[in-house]
Amino acid sequence: MNLRQRLLLLFSLTVVIAVAAVSWGVSLRTREAFAKSYQDRADAFAAQFHREFERRSGQVADRITRIATSDRIARMAFDLQHGGDTALYLSEASALAQEYDLEFLEIAAADGSIISSAQWPARFGYKEILPPDTDTSPYLKREELPEGSAVGMFAARSTGAEGPLRIIGGERLDRDFLESLPGAADARVLLYSVPEDGTFQPQNLVGMDGPAANADKYLPLIRYAIGSRHDVNGIVSISNDRKESLFGTAIPLKDRAGSVISVLLVSSPRRGLIELQEHIRVLALGIGGVGILLAIAFGLWITARITRPVERLAEAARGVAAGDWNVRVDSSGSRDEVGELADAFNRMTSQLLEQRDRLVQTERVAAWRELARRLAHELKNPLFPLQITVENLVRARQVAPEEFDEIFRESTSTLMAEIANLKTIVGRFSDFSKMPQPQLRATRINEVVNGVATLHEPVLAGREHPVRLDLRLDRDLPVIAVDPELLHRALSNLVLNALDAMPEGGAITITTASAGDSVRISVSDTGSGLTPEECKRLFTPYYTTKTHGTGLGLAIVQSVVTDHRGSINVESTPGSGTTFIIDLPKNSAVSGVSA
Amino acid sequence: MKRTAFRLLAVVSLAIALAAPAWARTRPRFGGTLRAEMRGDPAQWETSPYRLLVFDTLTEFDEAGRVRRGLAARWDSQNDGRRWQFWLNPGIRFHDGTPLSPATVVQSLTSGNCSGCPWKSVRVLGESILFESDVPLPELPALLAGPARAISRSDSSGNQQGTGPFRVANYANGTMTLAANEDSWRGQSFVSAIEIRGGRPLRDQWLDVSVGRADIAEVPPEQIRRAQQEKLNLLVSRNVDLLAVLVSDSLQRNSSLTQAVALSFDRSALYNVIFQKQGEITADLLPNWLTGYAFLAPVTQNLTHARELRAQLNGQSELLISCDPGDSTLQLAAERLALNLRDAGFTARVLNNGNGGPHLRLSRLHVSSLDPAAALDELAASLHPPFSLGDYTAASTTDLSSLYKINLELLDRRAVIPLMYLPRAIAVSPRVRDLVIAPDGSLRSADFWLEDGK
């Protein structure tokens, strides 16, 4: 991933994160605002409920008081105190409950034995747990009924010492009670009667329209309210659709002992909140999408501004790496860090050029010195015999004229030989200076190698210490474009070089193989090998490790290989021989010659 | 002397003058309309106390409870009580003039559902009606005295015609008018008509009787005490309605369960409170006044034993109790029984609609016969599965000790748990004279009359 892509990604991520953060923040604030609104409404409802509860229980208490002080109860109390039969008053509570519009009413003896019950007439004789005489405050109670239990608000009164009867009555907390409660239009009010065994009974959850649908969905909230014994809020999920969920408040209703006997549930739909959140999400996605597009456009522009000089620098660096040290980076109009970097790059290339020129000059001087040294050395060898021969002729003329002719003949032949030697040396130097450009043509490398072997094999075998020549040729080598004469010359040089490295005999191995896009020719010997220093300087013109030779053989080989856009390397270990490796590129343009 | 004679004459005259109205009050008067009120529909003859004023039975009970002649002038049995022949009184006609004949009697006895009939067949044999049975039926004459065996015939309009002292003159707007049948074979009744007004609440009936707007009002047994407190003139029958719990077939198979259920019931609460100390507590099928041995059956609640038995039962589901949904007193009693069952460890609930396959059904079973064997037969026939006394020998039902054994065996089947026997009662206005309520709570005699004759 390049710098431009990274910058683009960075810009896009920045925009997305920013939009997501803003959306999340807005959504969170919205949810909190709605939750607060719901909570405020729930609190208001709870307060209204408690006020209504107080009002209704006050009415119940008032009615119970009126019943307890009525003449009818007074007569009943008097009769019972004077031996009257309680059985005669079996239906008294029902009549009084109807008269005073009460759903629950029981008349009990002082010990709590029920004399008459409106809600469960058959319970006469059973004991009722009564609050103390002094406790006249209304209270909630779970009332057992034939069909189950019901929760009601109760009040109890005593008829006094004259006829100690207890009147216990109340109203049921049911659908009618729910309907009488004030509430918001969209609020739903439910009432759950907690069974005595504590199990969850879905049918016990009723609303104004009867048993509540999806009652089990309210179970967690109800259980939490029962467990905590104080008002709790929560989300009620009716279905997988979040829009169907409700914000619920559960108000536990407790009896005199503090046990939760009923739970009032107020729920408001969360559809408005969910729709608003979805709207915000869609808006955020839209803004995010547009932002990403803008970020890409802006990123492209800004990264272009940033990366264009960098790319120019990189291109210039690649040019330097390729050998073009004259490359320059335009730093005009950019006065920032990139401009400074371009100036530094330009200074660097200028200094490199200067140093290269100096180095070339130095190398050129060194080469000339080496050439002079070699030339002096090469010329010195034939010159010394020439000098000795001429001095012998002069001395023979002076000392022994009779032998002069004989000496003259011998000397002239020596002089001719040395002069020929000098011509040979001069010819070599001349040849090196006149290295021809390769004439490429489709060539089978193995044929060139075989030609070299054929040329040198007799010489190698006829030496005092014979040298064996081994060929390991790849029969599937492709035909490539080379100059066969130049390649023959290069390989011959390598063979002769190897021969010089094995005065005591040995073996030369020539190997051909296909190596990727190249054809590889290896020439190995089993000679004394080379040191790393020798390997490093081996292809330097006029450098030689031998006592004879011009030092141009391997330079010519390198020149031939380089002219074929190939490469040559040497691998050598002292004492183990040397291997020259030539890689020549396969020329796909060659055609018309089969392998 | 003159003075003395004069004084004597004055005293005699005064005595005659004082005695004359009293004599006049006891002398029956013809004419007038008896006004009766009831909660139900007067046309529902099966439950009407006035049924035997319109329809007659082949036999009747006298005041001593002995079987006497009714429509049948005589009867005879053969083959150890397996074959009975009844001969009719001559000259009896239905209200529409149709003569009573053995054929019409057979038609009447076979027209309705006769699943509880003890005989195998009934047919005309010459001038007689022949009953045949596979088992001895010594109590057949007593059985035929019951209101359920009253003889009637349908006229061309579908109306039921009887042979009794009153005939149906009109029925409209829930009020039935019975006119005196001047050609009755029993002789003419004193009152000219009886007007039965149906659909009247109990309190309205009592008020009407109190202010003289009605002559007869219903008084349920649980209201007898209150009616007495309100100084109503009451006629109370014998204890003829058995309040009992009928046990379903499935429960009958579990004797421990039915025993636990029976032991859990508190009859005293029913007697003392719900039925206001009327009737009698019983654990027997027949009332004590009829058999004399009903007191032998234990009637006390034993919750401890009931709980022990309940604890031995595994997996008994909720017991469902039902009763007549229109009978609020029975509803209350059923609720009380459910409470008793809960105290014994059962889960029990009363079905409000009276339907739905209950395990226990609280019912009132009416005993109309004054003959113990016939009464037991009558009750047994109403049980499920029906129980026939014919399974026993004829001799066994003729003496009380044998009947007691049958009675015990019936109870051992746990098909029924008797709770109470209750009387029937009516409130009568002071102007009605010589009105007699039969031991079974019905009005059988038409010898009543109205004091003012209006």
Interface residues (C-beta under 8 A of the other chain):
Chain A: T86 A87 L88 L90 W120 P121 A122 R123 F124 G125 Y126 P146 E147
Chain B: R225 R226 A269 N272 V273 I274 Q276 K277 L332 A333 E335 R336 A338 L339 R349 V350
